[in-house]
Amino acid sequence: MRETWPYRAEFDLVVASPAGEVAAYCQGWYDAANGVGAFEPVGTHPGHRRRGLARAVCLAVLRAFATAGARRAVVYCRGDTEYPVPKRLYESLGFTAYTRTYTYV
């Protein structure tokens, strides 16, 4: 990913455990021309869940977006009843649903 445009290291953040393991991470992608940041991927190691670590790292990336000049941030998550945790995380950060993508098979 580091070789992919528009990768910038200041939007690639992790939370490390006291043992030095990656506990949570958030990769942010910033489009300076449009002033928009996006999260992908975001995750928490199963042994470190329910501690607010994903929220903390996402907030840090949001601050980095703002420092860079972002006016807006987006995230793409399923948000359905089968996959509720990401929706709860992003709503806790102030995101609201804007649109949905439906896949037909």
Secondary structure, DSSP 8 states (H G I E B T S, - for coil): -TTSTT--GGGEEEEE-TTS-EEEEEEEEEETTTTEEEEEEEEE-GGG-SSSHHHHHHHHHHHHHHHHT-SEEEE----STTSHHHHHHHHHTT-----------
